[in-house]
Structure formats: C-alpha cells, structure tokens
Amino acid sequence: MKIDEHPASTFMKKPAANRTRLADLALLFVAFMWGCTFLIVQHAVRVLPPLAFNGIRFIGAALLLALIISVFYRQEWKQLSWRMMGHAALLGLFLFLGYTFQTVGLLYTSTSNAGFITGLSVVIVPFLSFWLLKHQISRFTWISAILAAAGLYLLAFAGSSGLVLNLGDALVFLCAVGFGLHVAYTGVFAPRYPALPLASLQMAVVGVLSAAGSLLFERTASWSETAGQLMQPEVWLALLVSIGPTSAFAFWIQTVCQKFTSPSRVAVIFAMEPVFAAATGVLFGGEQLGWATGLGCLCILGGMLLAELKSGGVESESPESVG
C-alpha cells in the first residue's frame, strides 16, 4: 500500500465479500496483539497506577494518530465537525467506562471472574446490534456467541470451583456493557466519518478522562517518583507497545474494519483475545494449559469460525449501508 493511500480506500477497491474477510482478519490481528501484550501491561500497572498508565497510553495514542493525520492525511482535518466530535466523545466515554469499571472491579473480584464477565460482551453485542443497526440475530450468531461464552467460562475457571458472584462482578459487568456499547456504536459511527480523526478523538477522550480519574482517585506521586516509575523497563516498554500497536493502530484498524463487518462478528472475533493471552502465558509465563483451558480455546475458535462462515451471509450483515 502506498504511504498516501488510505486503508479504507484500499478496502473499497475489493469486492464486498473480500472486504469483509479482510476486515475480520485484521480484527483477529488486533485481538492477537491485545492478547499477546496482556502480560506486558499487567507487569507495568504493578508499578504505575492503572488510570495513570491509561492516561499516558491513550493521550500518547491520540497524539500519534494526530501526527499521522497531519503528515499523511491532512485533508481529513477539514472533515471535522461538532457532530463527529460528539460521536467520538461518546465512543471514548464507552471505552473509558469499560477500562475503568474493569480496573475498579478487579479490586473486589478475581481475575477469572473479571475475564469471564468482561468477555460476556460477546453476548451483549448482538442485542445492541439488533437495537441500533436492526441487524437480525440469526441462529448462527447465537450459536457462535454461546460457544464463545462457554469457551470464556472454561478459560476463566479451569481447575477452580466456578463462578461465585460478588460486588466486583457487578462493576465488571458494567465494564462488559461499556465495551459492548463501544463495539456496537462503532458499527453505527464508523461508516459516517473518516476513521483516523474518529479514532484519534476517542483516544484523546479516554486519555483525558483516565488522567483526571488518576488525579482524583489514585495515590499522587511526586514528579520525581513518577519519572522514576516511567523509566523502569517494564513501564516504558509497555507504554511503547500500548501507545502504538495496541491503542493507536488497533483502534484505527477497528474503526476502519467496522465499516465492512458487523458488530456481532467483531465481538466474537475479539473473544479470541484471551485465547492468545493463554497461549502467551504458556509460551512465556510458564503457565500450564489444562484440558478445560484447551477445550475453552477450541470453543472460542469454533464460535469465531462459525461467525465467519455461517453468520447469515456477508452482504446482510455488512454495515456499509448504515448512516
């Protein structure tokens, strides 16, 4: 692809079925990046408070995307409007709520509960997609979502006594709703606006809200302490990975790709994130992969493949006609 050729225009040159397949593959790559970098971010937020980390991460991502627009796609700044900024702010708010409720919920619940309940957005999104986009919920969509949810349960609770609900789980469920709303509304707004400004603006909203939340609720460190934290290898490496590949480029890719595929398919594809995270834990974290965990991975993979191959047809589920 030429440097001055917009990714969305490259997609548009291909037939509808090919565009949807490429979009799904690109989103799978996003899930791969998120899953493979989970351990890196987890180590970083043990040093730098989570909201502070997210503040730096998303403000940095917004600035990176703004720089890319200014250098390569300067004409897209001319398409800014109050309506676009309002819709980007709404997407940023949903994303911020997802990350924040997940972080706070983890203070009161287990990682297993949080991982499973967050993944329930795979079931929430089809309802939101039906409500917002009038997409029909086919039996294949339901089967793929249920398979993915079952796989998430097996991944989260392999070798444990199962799901025991508590206050933190209610907070994490709100996180799942936030992420579900973000995926569903991205399906609404992505076809209406250029992807880069829409992604950059929502990153800025997440970053500013996270920074404000850190100042209000997290322990305030001195500038020298913060500088020391940022200089630690696990922190600056995680920020380097998070600002570029897993924030700026990941949400840019998501915004472009949701012009060509349905939110329900996106939710099932994103359910692959914990599969990649589990694989990373086995390869680099010394974790053991039991039979239940392996079966959970297969269920999620089966759900994703079913959503890809049998989800009521490419044309009927593509959101290109929306807006």
HELIX and SHEET records of a PDB file:
HELIX    1   1 PRO A    7  MET A   12  1                                   6    
HELIX    2   2 ALA A   16  CYS A   36  1                                  21    
HELIX    3   3 PHE A   38  ALA A   44  1                                   7    
HELIX    4   4 PRO A   50  PHE A   72  1                                  23    
HELIX    5   5 ARG A   74  GLN A   79  5                                   6    
HELIX    6   6 TRP A   82  GLY A  105  1                                  24    
HELIX    7   7 THR A  111  GLY A  119  1                                   9    
HELIX    8   8 SER A  121  LEU A  133  1                                  13    
HELIX    9   9 ARG A  139  PHE A  157  1                                  19    
HELIX   10  10 LEU A  167  PHE A  189  1                                  23    
HELIX   11  11 ALA A  190  ARG A  192  5                                   3    
HELIX   12  12 ALA A  195  PHE A  217  1                                  23    
HELIX   13  13 TRP A  223  MET A  231  1                                   9    
HELIX   14  14 PRO A  233  ILE A  243  1                                  11    
HELIX   15  15 GLY A  244  PHE A  249  3                                   6    
HELIX   16  16 ALA A  250  CYS A  257  1                                   8    
HELIX   17  17 PRO A  263  PHE A  270  1                                   8    
HELIX   18  18 GLU A  273  PHE A  284  1                                  12    
HELIX   19  19 TRP A  291  LYS A  310  1                                  20    
HELIX   20  20 VAL A  314  GLU A  317  1                                   4    
HELIX   21  21 PRO A  319  SER A  321  5                                   3    
END                                                                             
